[in-house]
Amino acid sequence: MPTGHRRWWPPGWRAYSGRSGLTWTDHDGTRRASIVSYDKTSAEQRKQQLEGACCTNVRCHPQTI
């Protein structure tokens, strides 16, 4: 896309990148967020790892573009 041009999206419409970030709460109550984005399969695997490590409120958040 040329410099200075912006994408136009209809109001209320979002485009998803197909990647997700994760948020969770550690066993000691500290809230955390991933600094990387995961594809769907990797996000589900990481979510299971976090839940297995006694983390709570583990959520996947689709990234918008």
Contacts in CASP RR format, 6 or more apart in sequence:
PFRMAT RR
TARGET T0000
AUTHOR 0000-0000-0000
METHOD contacts of the structure
MODEL  1
MPTGHRRWWPPGWRAYSGRSGLTWTDHDGTRRASIVSYDKTSAEQRKQQL
EGACCTNVRCHPQTI
1 7 0 8 1.000
9 15 0 8 1.000
14 64 0 8 1.000
15 64 0 8 1.000
15 65 0 8 1.000
16 62 0 8 1.000
16 63 0 8 1.000
16 64 0 8 1.000
16 65 0 8 1.000
17 37 0 8 1.000
17 62 0 8 1.000
17 63 0 8 1.000
17 64 0 8 1.000
17 65 0 8 1.000
18 39 0 8 1.000
18 40 0 8 1.000
18 62 0 8 1.000
18 63 0 8 1.000
19 37 0 8 1.000
19 38 0 8 1.000
19 39 0 8 1.000
19 62 0 8 1.000
19 63 0 8 1.000
20 37 0 8 1.000
20 38 0 8 1.000
20 39 0 8 1.000
20 40 0 8 1.000
20 43 0 8 1.000
20 60 0 8 1.000
20 61 0 8 1.000
20 62 0 8 1.000
20 63 0 8 1.000
21 33 0 8 1.000
21 34 0 8 1.000
21 36 0 8 1.000
21 37 0 8 1.000
21 38 0 8 1.000
21 43 0 8 1.000
21 60 0 8 1.000
21 61 0 8 1.000
21 63 0 8 1.000
22 33 0 8 1.000
22 34 0 8 1.000
22 38 0 8 1.000
22 43 0 8 1.000
22 46 0 8 1.000
22 47 0 8 1.000
22 50 0 8 1.000
22 58 0 8 1.000
22 59 0 8 1.000
22 60 0 8 1.000
22 61 0 8 1.000
23 31 0 8 1.000
23 32 0 8 1.000
23 33 0 8 1.000
23 34 0 8 1.000
23 57 0 8 1.000
23 58 0 8 1.000
23 59 0 8 1.000
23 61 0 8 1.000
24 31 0 8 1.000
24 32 0 8 1.000
24 50 0 8 1.000
24 55 0 8 1.000
24 56 0 8 1.000
24 57 0 8 1.000
24 58 0 8 1.000
24 59 0 8 1.000
25 31 0 8 1.000
25 32 0 8 1.000
25 55 0 8 1.000
25 56 0 8 1.000
25 57 0 8 1.000
26 32 0 8 1.000
26 55 0 8 1.000
27 53 0 8 1.000
27 54 0 8 1.000
27 55 0 8 1.000
27 56 0 8 1.000
31 57 0 8 1.000
32 55 0 8 1.000
34 46 0 8 1.000
37 63 0 8 1.000
38 46 0 8 1.000
38 60 0 8 1.000
43 60 0 8 1.000
44 60 0 8 1.000
47 58 0 8 1.000
47 60 0 8 1.000
50 58 0 8 1.000
51 58 0 8 1.000
END
